[in-house]
Amino acid sequence: MSRFSRILTWAGLLALLSLSLAFPAQAFTGKTGETVIIGKDEVITDDLYVAASEIVVDGTIQGDLIAAGSVITINGVVEGDVIAAAAEINLNGRVADDARLAAAAITLGEKASVGDDVVGAGASLETRPGSTIGGDLTMADAQNLLAGDVAGNAQLSTAALELRGKIDKNLSVNLGYQEQPQADQQETMPMVIFGGNGRQIHVPQVRPGITLAEGAQVGGDLDYTYNHEISVPQSAISGKVQRHEPVLDPEEAQRLREMNPSPAQRALNFGLDILRHFIGIVVFGLAFMALLPAWFTNLEQVIRQKPLPSLGWGTVAWAAFFFALLLVILLIVLGGVVFGALTLGGLAGVVIWSGIFLLFGLILAFIVFSAFGVQVLFSHLGGQLLLQKLNPELAAHRVWPLLLGAFLFALLSAIPVLGGLIGFAALLAGLGALWLLVSAWWQARRAPAQA
């Protein structure tokens, strides 16, 4: 539903509430309870105010009916107005004057008759064949299935309309902006509404946009606001057909532009993404080579000499990282419980905070290395291998291989599917090289101790 529809929906609900509170003081009958039933032979000579979970009117109300509940069913006669708010309203009888309705689902049955206007707000309106509205129909809702007859005008602010019946005068529909044209929406998800006590309310399925079924008739003009043209049978509309482009507020227009960029905008965004990725690799690469030159060189050598073992050990390193996180969490919990039980609150706090900082450090190091360190390694290595064939002098430089490799890595990463596979393979190989390098360093440290 468009923003205009949502605003109009709330406005309709507030209007119904204000109308129900603004009646002049006069004689009326009030009823409350879990279930209120006005029997078939019962006649209410005054206005009837009723609030209940379920309201059924089978008799006659000679005044107005003001009702609020979960399910409201009117099978009898109301000689005045009906003002009702509920989860579900079923009108099967006769209302002599106006009906002002607010409900998730509103249904006018085959024998329903409203002498004057119908004003409503909610989610779904269905008027079945045989139902009649003697005045105008004004609705702010999500969908409308109109199979009955409307003697006046119909003004709808909605997302979906299917017309099967007859509107004697003009039809005005504000559909707002919808991303897909009606022809592309062959299948739609049925609307699901739940009323009181979780009971599901069955409503018809209406395709978004405007659908004029066979036999639909509009005696006047069709005026609709929509960002797509609709096909209108000439025999269905007696007057003119006019379409208006929806007017969007700046925020919604910006959101739609971001969701549906033009080909030029998509190309520009693609280029900017590559540029941002390239700059990130270069900046982190220069910092990495300046701060940890020995580790950087050793990792490159491991990847050069053992590419396949690096991939295999990368899987082990991936699993080991998450196992280490779980182990740290267990140590934090265990240390806190044990020292807490021994009433050594100070030591418990030290253990917990030390574990939290260790956990944070592990996660931060893993993210930095996975997001940038691996990309820097493969960018520099790839640029170096390529320049060795094109220009060996530049291959020995520290910066030029990084610049060339970062551009190629950013470009390949932007390719759908392939970029993701390349990035994942680089991540595993980088983690595996780090695992092998740390293992070799650990073994080298243990060798003098064993000797």
N, C-alpha and C positions, 0 to 999 in steps of 0.2 A: 504494500500500500504506500502511496506517496505521502510526503510530509503533509501536504494539504489535506489529504484524507484523514490522517491521524489527528490533525488539529480539529478538523470538522467533526470527527467522531467524539472527541472529548467535549467539544462545544455542544454537541447534541445531548450528551449525557447531562451536562450541567444545566442545559435549558430545560430538560425534562424534570430535573430535580427542582429547579426554581419554579417551574409551573405548578408542580405538585404542592409547593409550599405557599404559593401566592393566591390561593383561592380565597374569596371573601368569606367571612363567617356566615355559615348557614347550617340548616339541619342536615345531618349526615348519619350514616350507620357505619360503625367500625367493627371489624372482625380480625382476630389474630388466632394463631395456633399453628400446630405442625401441618395440618391439612384443613383447608376451608373449602367447603363445597356448597354452592348455591343450587338447591335442588331444582328439578325441571318444573315443578309447579309453584316454586317460590317466587314472589315478586317483592323487590326492594323499591319502595316508593321514593327514597331519598338517594343522595349520592352515597356510594359505597367506598370506604377506605379499608383496605385489607392488606395484611402482611402475614405471609405464611410460607413454609417451604414449598407446598404445592397448593395451587389455587385452581378450582374448577368452577366455571360459571355455566350451569345448564339452564338456569331460569332467566328471569327478566329483571333488569335494573333500569328503572325509569329515569334515573339521573346519570351522573358520571361515575365511571369506575376508575379509581386510583389504586393501583396494585403494585406490590413489590414482593418477590419471592424467587424460588429456584425454577419452578415450572409453572407457567400460567396458561391455562386452556380455557378458551371462551367458545362454548358451543351454543349458548343462548343468545339473548338480545340485550344490547346496551343502547338505550334511547338517547344518551348524551355522548360525551367524549370518553375515550379510553386513554389513560396515561399509565403506562406499565413499564416496569424494569425487572428483568429476570435473566437467568441463563438461557431459558428457552421459552418462547411465546408461540402458542398455536392458536390462531384465530380461525374458527370454523363456523361461527354464527354471524350475526348482523350487528354492526355498529352504525347507528343512525347519523352520527356527526364525525368528528375527527378522531384519528388514532395516532397517538404519539408514543413510540415504542423504542425501548433500548434493551437489546438482548444480543447474546452471542449468535443465536439462531432464531430467526423470525419466519414463520410459515403461515401463509394464508391458504386455507384448504379449498376444496372444490366448491363448497357452498358459502364461502366467506364473502361478506359484503360490507364495504365501508362507504357511508353516504357521502363523505367529503374527503378531506386530505389525509394522507398517511405520511408522517414524518418519523424517520427512524435512524438509529445508529447501532452498529454492532459488527458482526463478522459476516453473516450470511442472511440473505433474504430470498425466500422462494414463494412465488405466487403461482398456485396450481391452476390448471384449466378450469374455467367456470367461476373463478373468483373475480370480483369487480371492485374497483376503486372509483368512487364517483367524482373525486376532485383530483388534486395533484399528488404525485409521489415524489418525495424528497428523501434521499438516503445517503448516508456516509458510512460505508462499510467496505469489506474486502471483496465480496462477490454478490451477484444478483442473478437469479434465474427467474425470468418473468414470463410465465405462461398464461397468466390471467389478463384481464383488460383494465386499462387505465383511461378514464374519461377525460382527464385533463392533461397537463404536462408532466414529464418525468425528468427530474434533475438528480443526477447520480454522481457521487464522488467515490470511485471504486477502482479496483484493479481488474475486475473481470465481470463481463455482462453477456448473458445469453438471452436473447429476446425470442420468444416463441408466440407470444400473444399479440395484443393490439394496444397501441397508444394513440388516442384520438388526436392529440395535439403534438407539441414539439418534444423532442428527446434531446437532452443535453447531458453529456457524459464527460467527466474529467478523469482520465486514466493516468495522468501524470507521465512519468518517464519509466519505461521498462527496457531492460537491456536487450532482450530477444524479441524480434517481431513475432506476431501471432502465428505466422506460417511455420516458424521453426519450433513451436511448442506443441508438438503433436501429442505428447503425453505429459500430464501434470500430476503432481502428487495430490491425492485427495486431502481436503481439509479435515483435520481431526479436532473436535471441540469436546471438552469435558465440562459437565455441569455440576450440580450439587452432588455430594457424596461420591465423586469420582465417576459418575455415570456418563458414558459417551453419548454425545448428541450426534445423530446422523444428519448430515447436510449433503446437498447435491455437489457433484464435482463440476466446476465451471472452468473452462479454459481461459487463461489471461487474455485481455483484449476485449474486442467486441465480436460476438457471433450472432448473426441474424439467421435464424433457422427458417426452414420452409414454412410459409404461412404467417411469418412475422409482418406486422404492419405498423408504420408510423404515419399518422395523418398529416403531420406538419413537417418541420425541418429537423434534420439530424445535425447537431453541432457537437463536435467532440474535440477534446484536447489530448493529444497523444503524439509521441515522437515517431510513429510508424503510420503509413497509409493502410487503410483497411479496404477490403473489397465489399462494396455495398450493392446488392441486387437492385436494379432500377425499379422493379415492381414493389419493393418493400418500403420505399420512401416516397411520399407524395410531394414533399417540398424540396428544399435545397439541402445539399450535403456540404458541410464546411469543416475543415480541420484546422486546429490551432496548435502551434508548437508549444510544449510546456515551458514555463519560465521557472528556472531553478535559482535558488539562492546561491551566493558565491561559494559557500562551503560544499554544498552538494554538487555543484558544477565541477569544482576542483576534484572531488572524490571520484566522480564519473570519468573525468579526464584521466586520472591515474589508473582507474580500472580498465578503461578502454582507450589506450593511447593510439595515436595515429601511426602509420608506418614510419614516418619521419621521426616521431617521438620515440618509437621503439628502437630505431637505429641509433638515435642519440643516447638513449639510456644504456643500450648495449655497449656503445663506445665509452661512456662514462664509467660503467662498471669495470671494464677492462683497464681503464686508466687508474681508477682507484685501487684495483688489485695490484697493478704494476707498481704504483707508488708505495703501497704497503710492503711489498716484497723487498724493494730496493732499500727503504728506510731500515727495516729490521735486518736486512742482510748486511748493510754497512755497520750497524751496531753490533751484530753477532760476530762479524769478522774482526772488529776492533777490540771487543771485550774478551772473546774466547777464540783467539786465532788457532791455538793448538788443537782444541777440540773440533773446531770447524774442519781443519785439514785432515785430522784423523778420521772423522766421520766420512768425509769424501773418499778417503782411501779404502775404508771398509766397504762402502757401496760399490766402488770400482772393482775391488778384488772379489767380493762375495755378494753379488746381487741376489742370487736365488736364496742362499741361506738367510740374507737379511729379510727377504719377504716372509720366510717361514718363521724366523724368530720374532718377526714383528707381531704375528698372531699371539705368540706366547707373551710378549711384552704387553700387548693390549689386555689380555686376561689377567696378567700379573698386577697391572695397575689397579684394576677394580678389586682384585683380591686384597691388595695392600690397603685400599680405602676401607674395605670391610673389616680388616684386621685392626686398623687404627680405631675405628668406631667401637669395636668390641673391647679394645684396651681402655678406651675412655670410659665406657660404661662399667667395665669390671673394676677399674681403679677407683672410680667414684663410689661404687657400692662397697668395696672392701674397706677403703680408708674411711668412708662414712660410717660403716658399722663399727670400726675401731675408734670412733669419735675423734679421728684425726682430720678435722675439717680443712685445715690449712693444706695438708698434703693432697687431699681430695681435690681441692681447687686448683693446685698446681698441676696435677695430673690431667684434669679436665681441660684447663686452658692450654696446656702444652699440646695436648692431643688435638684441640681445635685448630691451633696455629699450624701444627704439622699437617693436618688435613687440608687446611686452606692452602698451604705451600705446595703440597703435592698436586692439588687440582689446578692451581695457577701455573705451575711449571708444565704440567701436561698440556694445558690449553695453549700456552705460548709456544711450546715446541711443536705441537700438532698443527696449530693454525698458521704459524709463520716459519718456525725453524726448519721443518721438513720442506716447505716450499722454497726457502732460501737455498737449502742444500741442493735440491734438484735443479733449481734455476741456474745456480752457479756452475754446477756440474754439466748440465746440458749446454749452456753457453760456451763453456770451456771446450767441450768435445767438438762443437760445431766450428768454433774459431780455430781450432787446431788444424782443421782441413782448409779453412778459408784464409786465415791470416795467423800463423803461429806466434807472431810477435804480440798481437793483441790478446792471444789466449793466455799468455803469461801475466797479463795485467790483472789487478785485483778487481777493478770496477767493470771493465768492458764485458767480461763473461757474465757478470751478474745482471747488467742492463739487458743484454741480448736474451739471456735465459729467462729473466723475469717477464719480459714482453711475450715470449713464446708460451711460457707457462700460464700467464694470465689469459692469453688468447685461447689456448686449448681448454682451460678450465671453464670458459664461458660457453663451450659447446654442450648442448643438452646431452645427458646420458654419458657420452664419452668423457666429458670433463669430470663428472662425478667418479667414473671408474679410474681415471688417471689420478685424481686427488686421493682416492682411497688406496690405490696401489703405492703411491708415494708415501702416504702415511705409514703403511705397514713396513715398507722398506726402511724408512727413516727410523721408526721405532726399533726395528730389528737391528739396524746398524748401531744404534745407541746401546741396545742390549749386549751386542757382541763386544763393543768397545768397553763398556763397564765391566763385563765378565773378564776381558783380558787384563784390565787394570787391577781387578780384584785378585786374579791369579798371580799377577806380578808382585803384588804386595805380600801374598801368602808364601811365595817361594823363599825369600830370605828367612822368614820365621821358621819354616820347616827345616831349612838348612842349618 
